[in-house]
C-alpha cells in the first residue's frame, strides 16, 4: 500500500546550523532501548553520506545496512534511486544501546525521511520510528524479521542456531562471519561473487561490534512496536531467504491485520542479501511504494533548468585560458581577500581542494600556506586545466570535474578553497550536498561567489537599449543559505560586499568580460550578433552612470564558509 503523503515540518535549527536536535529520551523507554552489552563495545560514531537527487525532489530516503554490513550494500541502487529521491547512506555499529544509535542517526538524518532498513537495519529503523515518530514519515524493511529468533509459533532462526553463532564468534570470528555470509547468499545464482562483496563490507567490523550485533539479533523484538506505529510501513521479503523463514510473510500480515497503512510483499527469485542480489527489483519496489512522491513533471523540471549550460561554461573558459590572467585583476583581488579572511589556524589540512582552480593562479599561495598538504586543482574547463599544468607542472593533481558532481571520494578533503566559481552553479542543493559528502569531519570550505546585483549598471543599460538578456543571472544569498540549511551535518555563514571597478568606456568592460570567458552565456540571450544600433543605444544608456572617476561596474561579492563539524 503506498504511503500517505507526509506533512514535513521544518527541521529544528540553532541559527544556521542544520544539525538536528537530539530527540529527548522518554522516562520509561521500551525494553529494547535498555539493553546494554555485557562486553566492552567501543562507541563508533554513526556516519552519514548525503546524496542529493539528480533533480529537485521532496523525497528523502535514509538507508540502513544490516549486521556486519556497510552503506556500500546500497550503492547498486543509487543510480535508480537518485532519479527521484535524496538519499542518505548511514554507516553504523552497535554501540552501548539501541537508543544511543538511534540518537546518533537522528542527529545526521534529514528532518522527516522514509527509513529503509535491511535485515538488522530494519529493526533499527523500526526503533527509530518508535523513539522519534515525529521524525519518520515512513518505514520500509528489507529482508528483516521483527523478531529474528524463533519464539513459539513465530518463525525465525532457531535459538540454538543463533547461540551457535554467538559461541562460534567468540572462538573463531572469521569462520563465523563466513558462515553467516554463506547463509545470506544461499539461493543466489552467483553465491561466491556475492559472498566476496559481503565479506569486503564486513571487514571493518570489530569482534566486539559483531558480538553486540548478534546480541541485538537475539534480544530485539519489534513485534509489539510495528502495529502501534503511526507512520505508513512496508515490509519487503525475499522468496529464497535462508535467514528469514518462508512463513514470515503470513505472520507479518496477521500481526499487521488491524494496521491500515501497512503491507507485506515478497520479491521472487532472490536471497537474503537483497540490496546486492537484486538491486533493480528492490529499487523498482521502493519507487512503486513511493510513487505518489514522484519528482516534478518534465515541464517543471525544464523550468528549473540552469540558465547557463555546463557545456557552454566549460567551452567559454577553455577558450579564454591563454589570456585569462591578463585581465583577471578582480578575480585575483577577491581570491586574496578570501585568503586573508581565513588565516591558517588549527590543525593543518592533509588535502586541499582548489575548486574552480582556473589557470592555477592560487596554487602557489595555497602550497605555501599548507606545505604538507596534497593539492588538488579541479575545474570544469579542460582548457583551463591544460594551461594550469603548463604553469605548475610539479607535484599537483589537476582534475576535470563538476562542483555539483565531484569525482572525489567521500570524506577525502580537509579544506576547500573556491574563489569566484560557485556563481556558475545553479543547483546549490547539489553543490552543498557534494561539499558535505567530500569534506572530512571537521573540514571547511571557504569560498567567494557573485550575487544578483553584479553588473547591475550593465544590465540596466541593456534593458534600456533592447530589453534583452545580456548579463548572466546569479543566485541570491538567501537561496544559497536555504540550500545549505537543507543539508544535514553542515553549517553555512555568509556575508557580502560591493566592489566597484571604473572604466573609461562601456566597451572596455565588454572586452574584459569576453577575454575572461565570463561574457553573456545565458540561454535567454538574444540570438545572432548584437547590432550596432543596439550596442550604441546600450553605450548611451550606460553613460547615465558616469561619474568623474569613470563608468562604474559593480560586483556583488558573496563570501561564505561551509563547515562540517
C-alpha positions, 0 to 999 in steps of 0.5 A: 500500500503506498504511503500517505503523503507526509506533512514535513515540518521544518527541521529544528535549527540553532541559527544556521546550523542544520544539525538536528536536535537530539530527540529527548529520551522518554522516562520509561523507554521500551525494553529494547532501548535498555539493553546494554552489552555485557562486553566492552563495545567501543562507541563508533560514531554513526556516519552519514553520506548525503546524496542529493537527487539528480533533480529537485525532489521532496523525497528523502530516503535514509538507508540502513545496512544490516549486521556486519554490513556497510552503506556500500550494500546500497550503492547498486541502487543509487543510480535508480534511486537518485532519479527521484529521491535524496538519499542518505547512506548511514554507516553504523555499529552497535554501540552501548544501546539501541537508543544511543544509535538511534540518537546518533542517526537522528542527529545526521538524518534529514528532518522527516525521511522514509527509513529503509532498513535491511535485515538488522537495519530494519529493526533499527529503523523500526526503533527509530520510528518508535523513539522519534515518530515525529521524525519518520514519515515512513518505514520500509524493511528489507529482508528483516524479521521483527523478531529474528529468533524463533519464539513459539509459533513465530518463525525465525532462526532457531535459538540454538542456531543463533547461540551457535553463532554467538559461541562460534564468534567468540572462538573463531570470528572469521569462520563465523562471519563466513558462515553467516555470509554463506547463509545470506547468499544461499539461493543466489545464482552467483553465491561466491561473487556475492559472498566476496562483496559481503565479506569486503563490507564486513571487514571493518567490523570489530569482534566486539561490534559483531558480538553486540550485533548478534546480541541485538539479533537475539534480544530485539523484538519489534513485534509489539512496536510495528502495529502501534506505529503511526507512520505508513510501513512496508515490509519487503521479503525475499522468496529464497531467504535462508535467514528469514523463514518462508512463513514470515510473510503470513505472520507479518500480515496477521500481526499487521491485520488491524494496521491500515497503512501497512503491507507485506510483499515478497520479491521472487527469485532472490536471497537474503542479501537483497540490496546486492542480489537484486538491486533493480527489483528492490529499487523498482519496489521502493519507487512503486511504494513511493510513487505518489512522491514522484519528482516534478513533471518534465515541464517543471523540471525544464523550468528549473533548468540552469540558465547557463549550460555546463557545456557552454561554461566549460567551452567559454573558459577553455577558450579564454585560458591563454589570456585569462590572467591578463585581465583577471585583476578582480578575480585575483583581488577577491581570491586574496581577500578570501585568503586573508579572511581565513588565516591558517589556524588549527590543525593543518589540512592533509588535502586541499581542494582548489575548486574552480582552480582556473589557470592555477593562479592560487596554487602557489599561495595555497602550497605555501600556506599548507606545505604538507598538504596534497593539492588538488586543482579541479575545474570544469574547463579542460582548457583551463586545466591544460594551461594550469599544468603548463604553469605548475607542472610539479607535484599537483593533481589537476582534475576535470570535474563538476562542483555539483558532481565531484569525482572525489571520494567521500570524506577525502578533503580537509579544506576547500578553497573556491574563489569566484566559481560557485556563481556558475552553479545553479543547483546549490542543493547539489553543490552543498550536498557534494561539499558535505559528502567530500569534506572530512569531519571537521573540514571547511570550505571557504569560498567567494561567489557573485550575487544578483546585483553584479553588473547591475549598471550593465544590465540596466543599460541593456534593458534600456537599449533592447530589453534583452538578456545580456548579463548572466543571472546569479543566485541570491544569498538567501537561496544559497543559505536555504540550500545549505540549511537543507543539508544535514551535518553542515553549517553555512555563514555568509556575508557580502560586499560591493566592489566597484571597478571604473572604466573609461568606456562601456566597451572596455568592460565588454572586452574584459568580460569576453577575454575572461570567458565570463561574457553573456552565456545565458540561454535567454540571450538574444540570438545572432550578433548584437547590432550596432544600433543596439550596442550604441543605444546600450553605450548611451544608456550606460553613460547615465552612470558616469561619474568623474572617476569613470563608468562604474561596474559593480560586483556583488561579492558573496563570501561564505564558509561551509563547515562540517563539524 
